[in-house]
Structures are given as C-alpha cells and as structure tokens.
C-alpha cells in the first residue's frame, strides 16, 4: 500500500485527457519514488513524485474511474492505494487491478539524460483551434498537426485541409495531434520540445511526454507541385455575415439530407447559392465576378464551408477557384487578414 496526498495529484488530469477508452494507468514504486505511467498509441507519459509505503510489484488501474475518484476527494485528504483500489479514512473503493505487462520508461530516461540538445520552442499553440476540425484519423495516417513553412497544417484529405500562420520559426515537423491538442487544452501557448532520433519529448510541470515518431501521409503543401493544385489567379468575395445567414437557411432546408451540399454559380453580375439535393432553395447576391470566372459553378460540402466561416476572423470572405472551363477540384477559402485559409475539396 502507498499513501498519497490529494493536493500532490493534480497532474492526473493530464492522464485522463491522454487516455483512450478503457486504457490503464500503471503505478510503480522505485527508489523511494512513486511512478505513474500511461502508454497509448501516440506515446508514453510519465510522472514521478514522492510517496510513502510499498507496492507489491505494480498496480494497473483503468484511468478514468481511478482519476475521477481521486479528483472527488478534498485537497487535504490522504489517499491510500493498494492492489484492490483506493481507501480514504474508513471509506474504500474497489477498482480492478488488471494483470498486464509492466511498463518501463528507463530506456527513455537514459536517452534523454545523455541528449539534451535539439530543443525547439513551439509557439502559438493556441492557434491550432483554427485547424483542429480537419485533423484526420490514425487509420489514414493523418492524425497529425504539422509545422510547414510558417504554418500549422492539418488535413482529413477527403474534405478539408486547414492552414494557420504561426510565429514559430523552425524546421518542418510532424507532431502527434493528440499531444498538441492536449497542450492546447492545458491553455499553454508555448512549449519546449526535444527532437531525438526515434521520438521527441517534452516536460509539462512534472510530467514527461515521450512521443514516438510516426509516418504520416500529409504532404508538404508548399512544394511547387502541391501548391499549384490550390493556387489560382482569380477570386471573388462575399460578406461573411451575409454568407453565414444564407448557409444557415440552407441547413434548415437540407435537414434530413445525410450529406448537405450547396452550389455556387458565378453569373455575369451576381453569385447564386443553391441547395443541392432535397428541397430547393436558392439565393442571389449582387456582386462583381472576374471575367475569367463567369459561368463557373462548383458544389461544396455545406458543413465544411460553414466550419471555415466560423473560424475565420475577418469580415470579407475570399474564394479562389480555377478558371472557367478548367478542371475544378478544390475551392480555397480565406479572409482579408490572410492569417488562415482552408482548401475544401469540391463535391460532384
């Protein structure tokens, strides 16, 4: 049994955020210290604190019920933990202690003790809120937020790719999206990261994050070949609040449609927006259309377009598409601030 002070266990909120459904937290006693270890598919987190008592080998508890119980106690409570679960005073709470392989972080600690170079300061982490909606899945190897050429980038590849400018200045790097989302949830805007051969690591307060490097399929968006696929010479503009109102009405009309879409048609002196599929709805906006774009018509996923408008900060939305008569694959959405932009794949 070990004894812990509730006031020393605030770091456990990080474990609850890092854990996937049903994952377990291991507790070890080594050289007079208590170690907490959690390993998920993205990497390992590890915290070492002082504590009294001994452990029969190690404990292995499901993260969420264990941490929820801990957080429910008063800050001055002394919490006893044994292989059956938790005791506080005369109260006891059984938590299954699963029989699994023992985790070991000594290899990580040995490496970082010898290599304290290759540090980078990652800045503007709070800006990932502008691109987190388009993070892809681990199954598709797109569960990353990349730093590329002055931008944070995410992509689900089939619907939307998102970019936002950052003050960070360093080499291109692919980060675990789980890790950066967690850092953002902790309201941190800057973090120091050490880049090693097989993994990178960081320390937040007393908790180490060892993140294994993975192969992602997100391309470098600033190569000449890729950039040519979303850089167009002509664009048109619509007031953001007006467009948001129109799209809201389209959502009402398209209720029941599993994949709501809208078409945008560029007429000689106006722009027509129309619901595609289901009940008919259309609105016309008087505006200037570049000669090269007149006659163009594109179909856009309604949810993707609405999402981009909700995160853009400006008042005037700029759309870029290919010239009339040429193949249309994407539409680029940004505003007058040029701080972030979104590449939305067109529907058929």
C-alpha positions in Angstrom: 0.0 0.0 0.0 1.2 3.5 -0.8 -0.1 6.8 0.7 -0.5 9.9 -1.4 -1.6 13.5 -0.7 -4.6 14.6 -2.8 -3.0 18.1 -3.3 0.0 16.5 -5.0 -2.1 14.6 -7.6 -3.3 17.5 -9.8 -1.2 16.2 -12.7 -3.6 13.2 -13.0 -6.0 15.3 -15.1 -3.4 15.1 -17.9 -3.6 11.3 -17.7 -7.3 11.3 -18.1 -7.0 13.6 -21.1 -4.3 11.4 -22.7 -6.1 8.1 -22.1 -8.1 6.4 -24.8 -11.3 4.5 -23.8 -10.6 1.8 -21.2 -6.8 2.4 -21.0 -4.9 1.7 -17.8 -2.5 3.7 -15.6 0.4 1.9 -14.0 1.8 2.9 -10.6 5.3 1.7 -9.6 7.5 2.3 -6.5 11.1 2.7 -7.4 14.0 4.0 -5.2 11.7 5.8 -2.8 9.6 7.5 -5.5 6.1 6.7 -6.9 6.0 6.5 -10.7 2.8 6.9 -12.8 3.0 5.6 -16.4 0.4 5.7 -19.2 1.1 4.3 -22.7 -1.2 4.9 -25.7 -0.7 4.5 -29.4 0.8 8.0 -29.6 3.4 7.7 -26.9 4.1 7.4 -23.1 3.5 9.9 -20.3 5.4 9.6 -17.1 5.3 11.4 -13.7 7.5 10.7 -10.6 6.5 12.0 -7.1 7.4 11.3 -3.5 5.2 9.0 -1.6 5.2 6.6 1.4 4.6 2.9 1.5 5.4 0.0 -0.7 3.9 -1.7 -3.8 3.6 -5.4 -4.5 5.3 -5.3 -7.9 3.0 -2.6 -9.5 -0.7 -1.5 -9.8 -2.6 -1.2 -13.0 -5.9 0.7 -12.8 -8.3 1.9 -15.5 -7.5 5.6 -15.9 -10.9 7.3 -15.9 -12.5 5.8 -12.8 -9.2 6.0 -10.8 -8.7 9.7 -11.6 -12.4 10.6 -11.2 -12.3 9.1 -7.7 -9.1 10.9 -6.8 -10.5 14.3 -8.1 -13.6 13.8 -5.9 -11.7 13.9 -2.6 -10.7 17.0 -0.6 -7.3 18.6 -1.1 -6.2 17.7 2.5 -7.2 14.0 2.2 -4.6 11.3 2.5 -5.3 8.7 -0.1 -4.1 5.1 0.3 -3.8 2.9 -2.8 -3.4 -0.8 -2.8 -4.0 -3.6 -5.3 -7.7 -3.6 -4.6 -8.2 0.1 -5.2 -8.5 3.3 -3.0 -9.0 4.0 0.7 -9.6 7.3 2.3 -10.1 7.2 6.0 -12.6 4.4 6.7 -14.0 4.5 3.2 -12.8 2.1 0.5 -13.4 1.9 -3.3 -12.6 -1.2 -5.3 -11.1 -0.7 -8.7 -10.0 -3.8 -10.8 -6.2 -4.2 -10.8 -5.6 -5.7 -14.3 -2.8 -8.3 -14.8 -0.7 -6.9 -17.7 2.9 -6.5 -18.8 4.9 -4.0 -16.7 5.7 -0.7 -18.5 9.3 0.5 -18.4 10.4 4.1 -19.0 14.1 3.7 -18.0 15.2 3.4 -21.7 13.6 6.8 -22.4 15.1 8.4 -19.3 18.6 7.0 -20.2 18.5 8.5 -23.7 17.3 12.0 -22.6 19.9 12.1 -19.8 22.6 11.8 -22.4 21.0 14.0 -25.1 19.7 17.4 -24.0 20.3 19.2 -27.4 18.0 19.6 -30.4 15.5 21.7 -28.4 12.8 23.7 -30.3 10.4 26.2 -28.8 7.0 25.6 -30.3 4.9 28.9 -30.3 1.3 29.9 -30.9 -0.1 26.6 -29.9 -3.5 28.2 -29.2 -3.8 28.8 -32.9 -4.4 25.1 -33.6 -8.1 25.8 -32.6 -8.4 27.2 -36.1 -7.4 23.9 -37.8 -8.3 21.2 -35.3 -11.6 20.5 -37.1 -9.8 18.9 -40.1 -7.4 16.6 -38.3 -7.5 13.2 -40.0 -7.7 9.7 -38.5 -5.0 7.4 -37.3 -6.3 4.7 -39.7 -5.4 7.1 -42.6 -2.1 8.2 -41.0 -3.4 11.8 -40.8 -3.6 12.2 -37.0 -1.0 14.9 -37.1 -0.6 18.7 -36.9 2.4 19.6 -39.0 4.5 22.7 -39.0 5.2 23.7 -42.6 6.8 26.9 -43.9 5.4 29.2 -41.2 2.0 27.4 -40.9 0.4 24.8 -38.7 -1.4 22.4 -41.0 -4.0 19.6 -40.7 -5.9 17.6 -43.2 -8.5 14.9 -43.4 -7.6 14.7 -47.1 -11.2 13.9 -48.3 -13.0 17.1 -47.2 -10.7 19.9 -46.0 -7.1 20.9 -45.4 -6.5 23.8 -43.0 -3.6 26.2 -42.5 -2.9 28.9 -40.0 0.1 31.2 -39.7 2.3 30.9 -36.6 5.1 32.8 -35.1 7.1 29.6 -34.7 10.2 29.6 -36.9 12.0 26.2 -37.3 12.3 23.1 -39.4 9.2 21.4 -40.8 7.9 18.9 -38.3 5.0 16.4 -37.9 3.5 16.4 -34.4 1.1 14.0 -32.8 -2.3 15.7 -32.9 -3.2 14.1 -29.6 -0.2 15.7 -28.0 -0.7 19.3 -29.3 -4.5 19.1 -28.6 -3.7 18.2 -25.0 -1.2 21.0 -24.7 -3.8 23.4 -26.0 -6.4 22.1 -23.5 -3.9 22.9 -20.8 -4.0 26.5 -22.0 -0.3 26.6 -23.0 0.7 28.7 -25.9 4.4 27.7 -25.9 6.3 24.6 -25.1 9.9 23.3 -25.3 10.3 20.1 -27.3 13.4 17.9 -27.7 13.8 16.1 -31.0 15.6 12.8 -30.9 16.0 10.0 -33.5 13.0 7.8 -32.8 10.9 10.1 -30.6 10.5 13.6 -29.3 9.8 14.6 -25.8 8.6 17.4 -23.6 8.1 18.0 -19.9 5.0 19.8 -18.7 5.4 20.6 -15.0 6.5 17.2 -13.6 5.1 15.0 -16.4 7.2 13.8 -19.3 5.7 13.1 -22.7 7.6 10.7 -24.9 6.0 10.8 -28.3 7.1 8.2 -30.9 7.7 9.4 -34.4 5.3 8.0 -37.0 4.9 8.0 -40.7 2.1 10.3 -41.8 0.8 10.8 -45.3 0.1 14.6 -45.0 2.2 16.0 -47.9 4.3 19.1 -47.8 1.8 21.7 -49.0 4.4 24.2 -50.2 6.2 22.1 -52.8 5.7 23.6 -56.3 3.6 20.6 -57.4 1.2 20.6 -54.5 1.0 24.4 -54.3 -0.1 24.6 -57.9 -3.1 22.5 -57.1 -4.6 25.1 -54.8 -3.2 28.4 -56.1 -5.4 30.3 -58.5 -5.1 33.7 -60.1 -8.7 34.9 -59.7 -11.1 35.1 -56.8 -14.5 36.5 -55.7 -15.7 37.9 -52.4 -18.8 37.7 -50.2 -19.5 39.4 -46.9 -19.1 36.8 -44.2 -22.2 37.6 -42.1 -24.4 37.6 -45.2 -23.0 34.2 -46.3 -23.4 32.7 -42.9 -27.0 33.7 -42.9 -27.6 32.2 -46.3 -25.9 28.9 -45.3 -28.0 28.8 -42.1 -31.1 28.9 -44.2 -29.7 26.2 -46.5 -29.1 24.0 -43.4 -32.7 24.4 -42.4 -33.9 23.3 -45.9 -31.4 20.5 -46.2 -32.4 18.8 -42.9 -32.7 15.1 -43.4 -30.1 15.1 -46.2 -27.1 13.0 -44.9 -24.6 15.0 -47.0 -25.9 18.5 -47.4 -24.2 20.5 -50.2 -24.6 23.9 -51.8 -23.7 25.0 -55.3 -22.1 28.4 -56.0 -22.6 29.7 -59.5 -20.9 32.8 -60.8 -23.2 34.8 -63.1 -22.2 37.9 -65.0 -23.2 40.3 -62.2 -24.2 38.1 -59.3 -23.5 35.0 -57.4 -26.2 32.3 -56.9 -26.1 29.9 -54.0 -28.4 26.9 -54.2 -29.2 23.9 -52.0 -28.2 20.7 -53.8 -30.3 17.6 -53.1 -33.7 17.5 -51.5 -35.9 20.6 -51.3 -35.0 23.6 -53.5 -33.6 26.8 -52.0 -31.5 29.4 -53.7 -30.4 33.0 -53.0 -28.7 35.5 -55.3 -26.1 38.0 -54.2 -25.3 41.0 -56.4 -21.6 41.3 -56.8 -18.6 41.6 -59.1 -17.4 38.4 -60.8 -14.0 38.3 -62.6 -14.4 37.7 -66.3 -12.3 34.5 -66.2 -14.7 33.0 -63.6 -18.0 33.9 -65.1 -20.1 30.8 -65.8 -18.2 28.7 -63.2 -20.3 26.5 -60.9 -18.9 24.5 -58.0 -20.6 22.2 -55.4 -19.3 22.4 -51.9 -20.0 20.4 -48.7 -22.2 22.6 -46.6 -20.6 21.6 -43.3 -17.0 22.2 -44.4 -17.9 25.6 -45.8 -19.8 26.6 -42.6 -16.9 25.4 -40.5 -14.4 27.5 -42.3 -16.6 30.6 -42.0 -16.9 30.0 -38.2 -13.2 30.1 -37.6 -12.2 32.9 -40.0 -11.8 36.2 -38.1 -12.3 38.7 -40.9 -15.4 40.2 -42.4 -14.9 39.6 -46.1 -14.6 36.0 -47.4 -12.4 35.5 -50.4 -12.9 32.4 -52.6 -10.4 31.2 -55.2 -11.2 28.6 -57.9 -9.8 27.6 -61.2 -10.7 29.5 -64.3 -14.0 28.8 -66.1 -13.8 25.7 -68.3 -10.8 24.2 -66.5 -11.0 21.3 -64.0 -12.3 22.2 -60.6 -11.1 20.1 -57.7 -10.9 22.5 -54.7 -12.0 25.9 -53.6 -9.8 28.0 -51.3 -11.5 30.0 -48.6 -9.8 32.8 -46.6 -10.5 36.3 -45.4 -8.8 39.8 -45.6 -6.5 39.0 -42.6 -4.7 36.2 -44.6 -3.9 34.6 -41.3 -5.5 31.2 -42.0 -7.0 29.6 -45.1 -8.9 26.4 -46.0 -8.7 24.2 -49.0 -12.1 22.4 -49.4 -12.5 19.5 -51.8 -15.4 20.0 -54.2 -18.3 17.6 -54.4 -19.6 16.1 -57.6 
